[in-house]
Amino acid sequence: MTLEDLIHDWNRPLPPPGGRRPQLNDETLRDGLQSPSVTDPDISAKRDLLHRISRLGVHGLDLGMPGAGPKALAAVKALMVEVRDHRLPVHPNAAVRTLEADLRPIAEIQQRVGIPLEAGAFLGSSPVRMDVEGWDLGFLVATVRQSISFCRRNHIPVMMVTEDTTRARPEVLKAIYSAAIDEGASAICLSDTCGHATPEGVRNLVGFIKEDVLKGYGHIRLDWHGHNDRGVGVANAIAAFEAGADRLHGSILGIGERCGNVALDQLMMNLILMGYLEADLTDLPGLADRVAELCGFEIPANYPLLGRDAFRTGTGVHAAAIVKALRRGDTELADAVYSGVPAALVNRRQEIEIGPVAGHSNVIYWLESNGHDTSPERIERILGKAKQSSRVLTDDEIRALL
């Protein structure tokens, strides 16, 4: 009997029409670094992350925002050279305002390095932003046409990004995106800049864009860029893909402004488990640890897939079931009996600890795993100590009891 025979999966996602597969765009080195709580790594560290992220299998990679200042501009130039010289399998892009002052450095970098650098040209679109800035629709459309015309003349590929798309009026979005496509934009991006959207809202928005803006434009890529203020960033990204988006944005560990961006690692995990994506995540823990180290970010213990406790149990009933599966030699079953996510996905394994709610199976597993005799007296001594403790025992504490 296979594992599939033992699990009735109520999820049962339907395969995307036409066998579509999601593309992914990593934002760790740009939007992720806009978090006020992280450290901006130096260029050598960013080169390291660039290579690691490229190996993850993402399709696009945001190298930064060159208009943010000389340091940011230097980093984007250096990373473009790295992409070129090492022939990294990613399509680089950079965030820019719809201003010629921001777009000109993109043209210069692209000309100097000799490979395309997509401009993610962004412009506010919601009534809130328009009111604060004193903009009207005529101004927005004129700005879009002028900036993308500059890109066309300088052979810069453009992704037109509307900020705060999820709170913008339909007629405004249609006017902006239609002008962008008319001027030569090859992609458009819907942004949940303030983390306002719910999955239902995402489906409504993407459906409108597909039907009222992109119908008849099969060559235009549709991107989704989400934030996590409501805690549904990953769910929103999946909803965007299912509704028709081509490329989904996210950052490693979900770092980013306020409550962060879509967690790219969690998104990839879910897309794989849903059958939407094929990817090798065995290098993901090392990448996440490196991002955490360089950015001064602590990975929460209960963080899905990557946290210390993601595959760790101290509960007697849970441990007993895992051990029974292991005694049958069925590691796949042991990985699934008390876990909805297989630890093997990231080259980890289920961990059994000894603490206040442990049982005999916890102690026996620890003793056997560490090459010790499982005598009844020894088991009871360790278990008795654990029951008196307020936390999981450390390996040193257990060894002291031997």
Secondary structure as UniProt FT lines:
FT   HELIX           3..6
FT   HELIX           17..19
FT   STRAND          23..26
FT   TURN            28..31
FT   HELIX           32..34
FT   TURN            36..37
FT   HELIX           43..55
FT   TURN            56..57
FT   STRAND          60..62
FT   HELIX           66..68
FT   HELIX           70..85
FT   TURN            86..87
FT   STRAND          91..97
FT   HELIX           100..113
FT   STRAND          118..124
FT   HELIX           127..133
FT   HELIX           137..153
FT   TURN            154..155
FT   STRAND          158..163
FT   HELIX           165..167
FT   HELIX           170..183
FT   STRAND          187..191
FT   TURN            193..194
FT   HELIX           199..208
FT   HELIX           209..213
FT   TURN            215..216
FT   TURN            218..219
FT   STRAND          221..225
FT   TURN            229..230
FT   HELIX           233..243
FT   STRAND          247..251
FT   HELIX           252..254
FT   TURN            258..259
FT   HELIX           264..273
FT   TURN            274..275
FT   TURN            282..283
FT   HELIX           284..295
FT   TURN            301..302
FT   TURN            304..306
FT   TURN            308..311
FT   STRAND          312..313
FT   HELIX           316..327
FT   TURN            328..329
FT   HELIX           331..336
FT   TURN            337..338
FT   HELIX           343..346
FT   STRAND          351..352
FT   TURN            356..357
FT   HELIX           360..369
FT   TURN            370..371
FT   HELIX           376..388
FT   HELIX           395..401
//
